[in-house]
Amino acid sequence: MSRPYKSLSIKLVGALVAASAVLPLSAQTSLPRRPKLVVGIVINGLDIDKVYQLREHFTSGGFNKLLDKGVTFTNINYGSPLDDAAATAVIMTGASPAVNGIAASEVYDFTSRSPRPVLLDAATIGNFTDETYSPKSLRVSTLADELRIDTSGLGMVHAVSPDATTSIIMAGHAGNSACWIADKTGKWASSTYYTELPTSIQQLNHMRPLSTRLDTIRWSPTLPEAAYSELPSHKKIYSFNHTFNGDTDRYTRYKLSAPVNDEVTSVSLDFLKMLNMGKREPVDMLEVNYTVHPYTYSGQADTRVEQLDSYLRLDRDLARLFDAIESQGPGLDKTLVWVAGTPASNAAVSDEERWNIPGGEFSADRAVSLLKVNLMSIYGNGDWVTGYYNNQIYLNRDLIQQRGKDLNEIRRESADFLRRMTGVTYAVTIDQAIAANESADSPFPPARNIDIDTAGDVLISVAPGWQIVQNANSAHNKTVERARASTSAAFIMHPDVDARIIDTPVDARVVAPTVARLLRIRSPNGGRLAPVRL
């Protein structure tokens, strides 16, 4: 008599076990709710260790909110050092420079034999600027493009950045507007490529232009000296005090400083409020760009205090932005916030001579001159080298073709000669760089981070500690070579996604498809990697 009951009990237990196994699985595979507003934030030079270092000094509403409420990616890997424009393009497209076409903010122009902005487009006209830019050099779609396509153009996308190139990359091909601060006038500018410049920008330029306010802006430590932890005492006593007076480069200096983040936040909040972003039926996207890079105009090699202060100030700007989303926008419970950092840049000032750090000065002009003489001694008179830019040598390919010479042979000869120059660690041809293995010890970018259309013929690597002089006529066109990781951090904060920390390395190309999945839209068309399933 007991066997039927025993059999029934066994079946019941088995059913419950099966149900308990299925329930967590269905919870994991369900997608979070689609938000009403997307806020994408790119922070140039973001270092997660500095975020952790200053956490006790942050407010509760900025970085701490991201750490407490979001998914934290501590190791976003770009494969090799990229500048802000190229790194932003990777974030927004899910594709590498070899695919998306943006290897750097400036590229070498073979016709003018000088650098030019990668997004230069003479067919456009600037709004409040004489700069002529468009996203036409961006070869693939972006997150902004895919959102606009998904909403049939009803969802708005507006991008705000101090920098023109970054702003346009964030806005993509289909964005409503991309706004930036013009280098010459300090006005908030855009391109006629974008047809929906918000009236708040026009009002700001006419009623409260930056030119009338910049003289009153001063950058000095935000908090008492005790807040800047782990600094030597002399850095606390002899701190910093930066102003933005003068006529020549005042706007350029301001755009690279921490106070510019406050201006970017104010403009972004105007967009949020005046355009009712996130309060309409379609999904809207607001994209914001900040900087915490070392301040290259400091004049000192040690800019730790400025950099820590940049994080403290940015924390307040993030808190102000998040508070506005809560009070004037749809609320953070209906908002997806993603934050991605770009790799930190190298300093512009060498260490003081008293420390005896090996180094020297590598002059690009001298390297080109010597290489020209060497090639003339082998191949005869002629202008065999057109120029140098960004650790790349450009040969005169037209002359080589006219003389019937072998381009690959001259490339190899040039690399062999440059390799013997003082201060040069490695020199390889573009073909050798592309064919090389993507090892961590390689001083050259992996093939995926090289855009063959704009790359030079020979790539060189300068010895660590050496100062590279790109242009002898510019005091600020210098960098100090220092090996560095091409990594940063990222945060994703969604009301339906639990907070956690992901410490394992994550390819930077994964950010776009991961955000696209949470938005329930297509991944950008150049993105080949699968999303992280949060």
FENVENRA-V771981 format. One record per residue. N is the residue number from 1. NEAR is the number of other C-alpha atoms within 10 Angstrom. D_LAST is the distance of its C-alpha to the last C-alpha in Angstrom with 1 decimal. Layout:
BEGIN
n;near;d_last
N;NEAR;D_LAST
N;NEAR;D_LAST
END
This chain:
BEGIN
n;near;d_last
1;5;50.7
2;7;47.7
3;8;46.2
4;9;44.8
5;10;43.1
6;11;41.8
7;10;40.5
8;12;38.9
9;12;37.3
10;12;35.8
11;12;34.4
12;12;32.9
13;11;31.3
14;12;29.9
15;12;28.5
16;12;26.8
17;11;25.3
18;11;24.0
19;12;22.6
20;11;20.9
21;11;19.3
22;11;18.2
23;10;16.8
24;10;13.8
25;11;13.1
26;10;13.3
27;9;11.1
28;11;8.2
29;10;9.2
30;9;9.9
31;16;8.7
32;16;8.8
33;16;12.3
34;18;13.6
35;23;14.9
36;24;18.6
37;29;18.4
38;25;16.4
39;21;17.6
40;22;17.2
41;23;18.8
42;25;20.2
43;24;22.0
44;23;24.6
45;24;25.2
46;24;22.3
47;22;22.7
48;17;20.3
49;12;23.3
50;12;25.3
51;20;22.6
52;13;22.8
53;14;26.6
54;18;27.1
55;18;24.7
56;11;27.6
57;16;29.3
58;21;26.5
59;15;26.4
60;16;24.0
61;18;22.7
62;21;21.8
63;25;20.0
64;20;19.9
65;17;18.0
66;21;15.3
67;21;15.5
68;16;15.7
69;18;13.3
70;24;10.6
71;21;8.3
72;21;11.3
73;22;11.7
74;20;15.4
75;20;16.4
76;25;15.9
77;20;18.7
78;23;20.9
79;21;23.3
80;21;26.4
81;22;27.4
82;24;27.1
83;19;28.5
84;25;26.6
85;25;27.2
86;27;26.1
87;30;22.9
88;26;22.1
89;28;22.8
90;32;20.4
91;27;17.6
92;32;18.7
93;33;19.5
94;32;17.2
95;28;20.6
96;26;23.1
97;24;26.5
98;17;28.3
99;21;26.5
100;26;25.9
101;24;29.4
102;29;28.7
103;28;29.8
104;22;31.1
105;19;32.2
106;21;35.7
107;20;37.1
108;22;40.7
109;17;42.9
110;16;45.5
111;7;47.9
112;9;48.2
113;13;47.5
114;14;45.3
115;16;41.6
116;14;40.3
117;17;37.0
118;25;34.7
119;22;34.2
120;17;37.9
121;17;39.2
122;11;42.8
123;10;42.5
124;16;40.7
125;17;42.1
126;18;40.7
127;20;40.4
128;18;42.0
129;19;42.1
130;15;43.9
131;21;40.8
132;20;40.0
133;24;36.4
134;28;34.1
135;22;30.9
136;16;33.0
137;16;32.5
138;21;28.8
139;17;28.7
140;22;25.4
141;22;23.3
142;31;20.8
143;28;17.9
144;31;20.7
145;24;22.7
146;23;20.2
147;29;19.6
148;24;23.4
149;15;23.9
150;17;21.5
151;15;23.4
152;10;26.7
153;16;27.4
154;15;27.3
155;23;24.2
156;24;25.4
157;27;24.2
158;28;26.1
159;28;25.7
160;29;27.6
161;30;28.4
162;28;31.5
163;22;31.6
164;26;32.5
165;27;30.7
166;27;27.3
167;26;27.7
168;31;28.6
169;29;25.8
170;34;23.2
171;27;25.2
172;30;25.5
173;24;28.1
174;20;27.5
175;27;26.8
176;21;29.3
177;25;30.3
178;32;29.8
179;29;31.8
180;25;32.9
181;27;35.9
182;23;38.9
183;22;40.4
184;15;44.0
185;17;44.0
186;23;41.0
187;24;40.4
188;23;37.0
189;25;37.2
190;31;35.6
191;25;36.6
192;17;38.4
193;24;35.8
194;23;33.8
195;12;35.8
196;14;34.3
197;18;34.9
198;17;34.4
199;13;37.8
200;14;36.5
201;20;36.7
202;17;40.2
203;11;41.2
204;15;39.8
205;17;41.8
206;11;44.9
207;10;44.9
208;12;43.0
209;17;42.9
210;19;41.5
211;13;45.0
212;10;46.5
213;9;43.9
214;16;43.2
215;13;46.4
216;9;45.4
217;15;41.9
218;13;42.1
219;17;39.4
220;16;40.2
221;21;38.3
222;14;36.4
223;12;36.7
224;8;39.6
225;15;39.9
226;10;38.5
227;17;35.1
228;22;34.9
229;13;34.4
230;8;35.3
231;13;37.7
232;9;41.3
233;11;43.9
234;8;45.5
235;15;42.3
236;17;42.3
237;9;46.0
238;9;46.1
239;15;42.9
240;14;42.4
241;11;43.5
242;16;42.6
243;15;44.1
244;18;43.9
245;16;47.6
246;9;49.5
247;9;49.4
248;10;48.2
249;12;44.6
250;19;43.7
251;25;40.9
252;18;39.4
253;19;39.6
254;25;38.0
255;23;35.1
256;20;34.3
257;25;34.6
258;25;32.4
259;19;34.3
260;20;33.1
261;26;29.6
262;17;31.4
263;18;33.0
264;21;29.8
265;22;28.2
266;14;31.4
267;18;31.4
268;20;27.7
269;20;28.5
270;16;31.5
271;20;29.4
272;24;27.0
273;16;30.1
274;12;32.6
275;17;30.4
276;14;28.6
277;26;25.2
278;27;22.6
279;18;25.4
280;15;26.2
281;11;25.0
282;20;23.1
283;23;20.1
284;27;21.5
285;28;20.3
286;24;21.9
287;23;21.6
288;24;23.1
289;26;24.3
290;29;25.5
291;28;27.3
292;26;27.7
293;25;29.6
294;25;32.9
295;23;35.6
296;20;37.8
297;16;40.7
298;17;41.2
299;11;44.0
300;14;43.0
301;16;41.1
302;17;39.5
303;19;37.2
304;15;35.1
305;20;36.2
306;26;35.3
307;20;31.9
308;22;31.1
309;21;32.6
310;23;30.3
311;24;27.2
312;26;29.0
313;20;30.0
314;25;26.6
315;24;25.1
316;20;27.6
317;23;26.8
318;23;23.1
319;19;24.2
320;18;26.6
321;19;24.1
322;22;21.7
323;16;24.7
324;17;26.0
325;23;22.8
326;15;23.3
327;11;27.1
328;17;27.8
329;22;24.6
330;20;22.5
331;17;21.0
332;21;17.8
333;15;16.7
334;21;16.9
335;26;15.7
336;24;12.7
337;24;13.8
338;22;12.8
339;23;15.2
340;25;16.1
341;28;19.2
342;33;21.9
343;26;23.9
344;23;26.9
345;20;30.3
346;17;33.5
347;21;36.4
348;24;39.4
349;18;42.0
350;20;43.2
351;17;43.8
352;11;47.3
353;9;50.0
354;6;51.0
355;7;47.9
356;8;49.3
357;13;45.9
358;11;46.9
359;17;46.4
360;16;48.2
361;17;48.0
362;22;47.0
363;16;48.6
364;20;47.1
365;14;50.5
366;12;52.4
367;17;50.2
368;20;50.7
369;12;54.5
370;13;55.0
371;20;53.0
372;20;55.1
373;16;58.3
374;16;57.2
375;19;56.3
376;13;59.6
377;11;61.5
378;10;60.0
379;13;59.7
380;12;62.3
381;11;62.3
382;15;59.3
383;14;56.3
384;23;54.0
385;21;51.1
386;18;49.7
387;23;47.5
388;23;44.7
389;20;41.4
390;17;38.3
391;15;39.5
392;21;40.6
393;28;44.1
394;23;45.0
395;24;48.1
396;16;50.5
397;17;49.4
398;10;52.0
399;14;54.8
400;18;53.7
401;11;53.8
402;8;57.2
403;12;58.7
404;9;57.4
405;13;55.6
406;11;52.6
407;15;49.5
408;13;47.7
409;11;50.9
410;20;51.1
411;21;47.4
412;19;48.1
413;19;51.2
414;23;49.5
415;22;46.7
416;16;49.4
417;16;51.4
418;25;48.5
419;18;47.3
420;12;50.7
421;16;50.4
422;13;50.2
423;21;46.7
424;16;45.0
425;15;43.0
426;19;42.0
427;27;42.8
428;24;41.6
429;24;42.0
430;24;39.2
431;16;39.5
432;15;39.3
433;21;36.2
434;18;34.4
435;11;35.5
436;15;34.7
437;14;32.0
438;17;28.8
439;11;29.6
440;12;28.6
441;7;32.4
442;14;33.1
443;19;34.3
444;25;33.5
445;20;30.3
446;19;28.8
447;21;29.9
448;18;26.7
449;27;27.4
450;23;30.9
451;18;32.0
452;18;35.2
453;10;36.8
454;18;37.0
455;18;37.2
456;23;40.5
457;25;42.7
458;26;42.5
459;26;39.7
460;20;40.9
461;19;39.4
462;23;41.3
463;22;41.9
464;17;39.8
465;19;41.7
466;20;43.5
467;23;43.5
468;22;43.0
469;21;45.2
470;20;43.9
471;15;46.7
472;13;49.9
473;8;50.6
474;9;47.4
475;10;47.0
476;15;43.3
477;12;42.4
478;22;42.0
479;19;39.3
480;25;39.5
481;20;38.0
482;15;35.7
483;12;33.2
484;12;29.6
485;14;26.1
486;19;24.2
487;26;21.1
488;24;19.5
489;26;16.4
490;27;13.6
491;25;11.8
492;26;9.3
493;24;10.5
494;25;9.7
495;17;11.7
496;16;9.4
497;17;6.5
498;13;8.2
499;19;9.7
500;16;9.8
501;13;11.4
502;15;10.8
503;12;14.4
504;10;14.6
505;13;15.8
506;19;13.5
507;17;15.5
508;28;15.9
509;27;16.0
510;24;12.3
511;27;11.7
512;26;13.3
513;27;11.7
514;20;8.1
515;25;9.8
516;18;11.8
517;19;9.3
518;21;8.3
519;23;12.2
520;16;12.9
521;18;15.4
522;18;16.6
523;27;15.5
524;22;18.6
525;18;21.4
526;18;21.7
527;25;18.1
528;13;18.2
529;17;15.1
530;15;12.1
531;19;8.7
532;13;6.0
533;12;3.8
534;20;0.0
END
